[in-house]
Every structure is written in C-alpha cells, then in structure tokens.
Amino acid sequence: MEFEEVLEKERAVRKFTDQRVSEKTVRAILADAQRSPSLLNSQPWRAYVASGDVVKEIRAKFKKLTESGEQPREDFASVMKVEWDTYPSQNMATMSDTLNYFLRGEMKQFDEAQITLFNAPTLVFLTIPKKSPAWSIFDLGAFAQTLMLSAVDHGISAMPAHAIVRYPDIIRQYMPIGEDEAIGMGIGLGYKDKRASINDYRSVRENLDRVVKFIK
Ligand SMILES: Cc1cc2nc3c(=O)[nH]c(=O)nc-3n(C[C@H](O)[C@H](O)[C@H](O)COP(=O)(O)O)c2cc1C
C-alpha cells in the first residue's frame, strides 16, 4: 500500500467485526513494530497478545467493573504525573465537541465502544519496565505507531486506547505480565465494522503553522 494511503487509513476504529485476525498476520505486524528505533537501542517494550476466549473474558470483567462504577487504575497514572497543559487540553475539548456533534449528542455510542473494548478480537498490551526513564515512554510510542501503520498495511485496523488498560490487575489475571512492568497502552486489532456510524467520525488536526516553527 502507498504510504499516503496507509496514513489516510490509520484512524481510530471504535467498532470491529467479530472476524478474527490470524496469528500469522499479528506476528508479521509485531515483527515490523520490533524494527522501531529506541534510545541506545534499549528496546524497552514488550507486547502481550490476547485473542479468543481470553479477550472475551477480559472484556466481560472490564464491563462488570466499569458498570459497577469502579475507577480506572491505569499503570501509567501511578508511574507518571497526569497533568495537561492548556494547549493539549484545548485539543481534547475540540475532539469532545466535534465527536458529540457528529454523534448528534448520542455519546452513549462512544461510551458503549469503550465498555466493549471496541469489540476488538485481538488485544495487544504494550508494556515497559516500571523502572524506566521518560525515553522509554517515547520509545513505546514509536513501537505502537509502527505497529498501527503496519497493521493498516496488512489490511487490519488498529485502535489505541487507554480504555483497554484501565484495569491492569484484570489483565494480569490472564497475561503473564510481571508487577515490575507497566501496562502502558492497549491496541485493539481487527476488521473495521463498516456499518457502524461511529467509525465514520473524522478527527481534525491543528493547523500545521500552529505546531511547526521554521526558523531561518
Ligand atoms: C495513547 C492513546 C490513547 C487513546 N485512548 C483512547 C480511548 O481510551 N478511547 C478512545 O475512544 N480513543 C482513544 N484514543 C484514540 C484517540 O482519541 C484518537 O487517536 C484521536 O482522537 C485522533 O483520531 P484518529 O486516530 O482517528 O485520527 C487514544 C489514542 C492514543 C494515541
């Protein structure tokens, strides 16, 4: 696939079909991600892939906890400060407003997507050691982005979401992830449900001149 097409198609998918992704394809995608750069080639990341009944069980347990009002307890919230400066806060508010407008106020479609973990048939949990410098969070982001672009190139949609990692203790019940690892991000992989209108929402980006400065 042409790079421009991959970039164009790499969009949040909030509803997947039930169709499974083959392990061969997931391996090929992760092999591409494994080529990502990292500080001094430290490669601090680990990826744990859940599929089949494991995903169904994790999804059911997450749903129960969310519906009973259990607060998220993401690993990254304890290893780094969660504070937002004005500029990203404004962008997040814009996203919320435009999405609300697109869904004609039916934000429950969005909430439902989070609760069902987007119905993704494959969940990839990305970790770094809890004992990590900020560089490793940067590196994990690079790994995740290569993974998502490769997924698109393989005809698979990818959904990065902190909603997928909000109860790390539940994930650890199924995946062999040590307490010394922070479960930083979850990526759902699968086939986009083309009938789901929530998948038609298009996010906007800031004007390039607001984020890039050329100094001569
Ligand atoms: C680190 C990260 C966490 C995210 N968490 C969620 C999430 O929990 N739920 C969700 O619906 N979208 C989540 N997203 C998707 C973003 O909302 C989405 O990427 C952004 O709005 C831009 O839209 P686009 O990817 O369709 O271009 C997350 C994205 C990233 C990179």
The ligand as an ORCA input file, in Angstrom:
! r2SCAN-3c Opt
* xyz 0 1
  C      -2.415      6.992     23.761
  C      -3.795      6.980     23.171
  C      -4.876      6.623     23.954
  C      -6.164      6.628     23.429
  N      -7.207      6.208     24.200
  C      -8.454      6.146     23.660
  C      -9.535      5.629     24.415
  O      -9.385      5.155     25.540
  N     -10.764      5.629     23.842
  C     -10.988      6.118     22.571
  O     -12.129      6.083     22.114
  N      -9.960      6.609     21.836
  C      -8.707      6.612     22.338
  N      -7.653      7.047     21.570
  C      -7.883      7.451     20.164
  C      -7.799      8.972     20.014
  O      -8.962      9.575     20.530
  C      -7.611      9.278     18.520
  O      -6.413      8.737     18.074
  C      -7.613     10.783     18.253
  O      -8.864     11.331     18.570
  C      -7.294     11.111     16.782
  O      -8.206     10.456     15.943
  P      -7.714      9.488     14.770
  O      -6.795      8.456     15.372
  O      -8.985      8.856     14.251
  O      -7.022     10.327     13.758
  C      -6.366      7.030     22.081
  C      -5.254      7.372     21.292
  C      -3.994      7.328     21.816
  C      -2.819      7.657     20.918
*
